[in-house]
Amino acid sequence: MPDGPEDVLGLVRRTPLSFLGTVTRVGDTRLAEVPAGERTAVVKVDTVLHAPDAFTRLGGSEVTVQLSDDLDPPTVGEAAAFFTDGMAYGEGLAVREIGRLPADAVAPDVSRVARSADPMPFSALQRDIENEGLVTHADEADAVVVAVVVGLEQAGSGRTPDEKFSEHAPDWWRAQLDVSHVEQGEIAPGRITVLYPNSRDFRWFRAPKPQPAQEGMWMLHATEGALAEWAPFQILHPDDYQPVQKLQTLQAARR
Amino acid sequence: MPTLKVVNITPAALSGGRSQDAEPNLAVNPESPSEIVATAFTPDPMGGPLAPVYVSTDGGQTWGLRSIIPGADADTGTGDISVGFASEGGALYAGILSGLHRPKVTRMQILRSPGISSTAPMEILVTRDSPDQPWVVAASVRLHGDIRDRVYVANNDLGRQPQTAAVDVSDNARTAPAPAGFKPSVIERRAPSGQDGPPVRIALHPDGTVYAVFESWRDVGDVGGGILNVTFDVVVTRDDEGGLGPNAFQDLKDAEDSGIGQRVVAERTERFNAFMGQERLGGDLAIAVDPTDPADVWVAWCDRGGAAPGVGCTLHVRHSTDHGQTWSSDVRTVTDAKNPALAVSTDSLLGLAYQQFKHSQWVTTLELTGDGWQTPAEHHVLHQAPANVPRAQFFPYLGDYIRLLSVGRDFYGVFSGNNTPDFADFPEGVTYQRHADFVSHQLFDLDNVTRVPPSIDPFFFHRAA
């Protein structure tokens, strides 16, 4: 196999689902949407290694795997770690193989999870990847501060002069933040004003909604145009708010 | 003897799903009605860049999920999405608001797929910023021996203030390269108060007559919190040549002011973005034409007329038998209702589906009438469930629309609702694919052991003649 154990992190980064599985049939399928062929196999999932929430309970199931053209087909009875992407969802699940490792390569992760509070063997790797994302997101921010929310108010009518009425309108609000620590950016400790969309429309519901007395690490982005008249910064991305404990994570990752 | 079936279309493979799969839409292939595509605010199950559609090839008995829509958001899939099959050839069209929008701007895209068997990402034909609520209706016409797909994408184009009600039309959508002949036509010809309302809907007759209906906003009062007091007219426009000429949708003039577009009703009020049963209100509209008579048109909308003080939202249905020129008074009203959907079968049976907030429940109903409710209609409660379960993750909670279609004598529809497995919630019965125990009223995860809390799922229904 071209991938070695050192590629686990890369494979987890590239795929949403991995599992330790045993090949039960080659050239077969469990889903009509995925025709059986030389490059299909049915694999029994022994242990889910990492997965989106909806697939963490996949263990014990049989999944159809569209095997990678770049890897030798597995043999019946072979156990391996399959790194996959979603392909079809029906009575069962079909996945597309992106990478594969020998079962031994992930055995330490599987045995370690039994002694930890992690829900899945690759949970620690996923945290590392999330922390990398945290650093990248912070690097893109104009300021990163630790602050507590001391005031909330609608910004004007919630609508800039150029905005139309729409069910998808953001409904702009202002949060007053009392900054106790400046991690990044040209800001002095004290009070600053930050804009956020208060709408819970699907376009905006993931944007942070500051709550009274809420403390956190805030990743601030400079406003432009009409919004700049209301506040110098805005928060739109779900990761623009982080629990204050994440400051240590950010600082450690940047060292 | 007519039959009715209701199916929860979430596949078994997504038994662990908890997403708010709201605002459903539906397309049935008229040539092969066993081929059905449904959509909702459903994200790709693995967080991928393509949003899924629900696909059935057995008439809606079983469903799978296939990610083929570009522009997915990780949490909601696309934004607004609607779909339609051409009447011949099996091509599928979609109008979406891309999930990959820039802040403050909606991005409408019109998409094409060669057919239900295609697993390739849909081809992007049109991309335009600012339109809202794209609504797809497709048909096929024979021209000089060729079959052409005539596709309409109604939308509220907020980039064309103040006359925002619009329809993008293509006379050759199946084969032409992008933008596949799509051209926008503004259908609002009066001077609204800043803009029109979000929903613009289309009804297409096989002879080429095409109707469009929209809410012409006459006055808007901002009461804060994103809530508006809106006064509007319901306006119907018509084009007798398929909406293709230089003066499209101008064949119906108002009997009173001679303006383009007949006002079905004027000076109605709504409280736009107000709440009822965890759901937001505003902009409910539907239109249908009798496939056997292009003069026979039905319109439904919701307003505060006749509603109790406060929010209130009353559904009204009216009827025209002269190509939309004159309209009846209300032939049907339903209090505290939203999401009207209309369709007429080839035996001139009118279907009305809607969702009503009643006794703290959301109740989804299908009514069928052959005489405009002069005699009691065939009445089916498809679903009834507590309106406070689950808690809304975002708006819309159930959706700003549902859809009802007719193919021949049959009706097909889709709605979203609380997915608690309880036969008391489904008076007409229901079939689930995801793991569900109707004795304990409990959903279960893929392992059939771990409990899964209720969420909002799409439900398909089919009333076979």
Chai-1 contact restraints between the chains, C-beta under 6 A:
chainA,res_idxA,chainB,res_idxB,connection_type,confidence,min_distance_angstrom,max_distance_angstrom,comment,restraint_id
A,P16,B,M46,contact,1.0,0.0,6.0,A-B,restraint_1
A,P16,B,G47,contact,1.0,0.0,6.0,A-B,restraint_2
A,E33,B,G64,contact,1.0,0.0,6.0,A-B,restraint_3
A,P52,B,M46,contact,1.0,0.0,6.0,A-B,restraint_4
A,A54,B,L14,contact,1.0,0.0,6.0,A-B,restraint_5
A,A54,B,G16,contact,1.0,0.0,6.0,A-B,restraint_6
A,A54,B,G17,contact,1.0,0.0,6.0,A-B,restraint_7
A,A54,B,P45,contact,1.0,0.0,6.0,A-B,restraint_8
A,R57,B,G16,contact,1.0,0.0,6.0,A-B,restraint_9
A,R57,B,D445,contact,1.0,0.0,6.0,A-B,restraint_10
A,R57,B,L446,contact,1.0,0.0,6.0,A-B,restraint_11
A,R57,B,D447,contact,1.0,0.0,6.0,A-B,restraint_12
A,R57,B,T450,contact,1.0,0.0,6.0,A-B,restraint_13
A,L58,B,L446,contact,1.0,0.0,6.0,A-B,restraint_14
A,G86,B,P45,contact,1.0,0.0,6.0,A-B,restraint_15
A,G86,B,M46,contact,1.0,0.0,6.0,A-B,restraint_16
A,Y89,B,P11,contact,1.0,0.0,6.0,A-B,restraint_17
A,Y89,B,A13,contact,1.0,0.0,6.0,A-B,restraint_18
A,Y89,B,L14,contact,1.0,0.0,6.0,A-B,restraint_19
A,Y89,B,P45,contact,1.0,0.0,6.0,A-B,restraint_20
A,Y89,B,G64,contact,1.0,0.0,6.0,A-B,restraint_21
A,Y89,B,L65,contact,1.0,0.0,6.0,A-B,restraint_22
A,G90,B,P11,contact,1.0,0.0,6.0,A-B,restraint_23
A,G90,B,A13,contact,1.0,0.0,6.0,A-B,restraint_24
A,G90,B,G64,contact,1.0,0.0,6.0,A-B,restraint_25
A,E91,B,A12,contact,1.0,0.0,6.0,A-B,restraint_26
A,G92,B,A13,contact,1.0,0.0,6.0,A-B,restraint_27
A,L93,B,A13,contact,1.0,0.0,6.0,A-B,restraint_28
A,S157,B,D222,contact,1.0,0.0,6.0,A-B,restraint_29
A,K164,B,L158,contact,1.0,0.0,6.0,A-B,restraint_30
A,K164,B,Q195,contact,1.0,0.0,6.0,A-B,restraint_31
A,F165,B,L228,contact,1.0,0.0,6.0,A-B,restraint_32
A,S166,B,D132,contact,1.0,0.0,6.0,A-B,restraint_33
A,E167,B,P198,contact,1.0,0.0,6.0,A-B,restraint_34
A,D171,B,G226,contact,1.0,0.0,6.0,A-B,restraint_35
A,R200,B,F394,contact,1.0,0.0,6.0,A-B,restraint_36
A,R200,B,F395,contact,1.0,0.0,6.0,A-B,restraint_37
A,D201,B,F395,contact,1.0,0.0,6.0,A-B,restraint_38
A,F202,B,T76,contact,1.0,0.0,6.0,A-B,restraint_39
A,F202,B,F394,contact,1.0,0.0,6.0,A-B,restraint_40
A,F205,B,F394,contact,1.0,0.0,6.0,A-B,restraint_41
A,L236,B,P103,contact,1.0,0.0,6.0,A-B,restraint_42
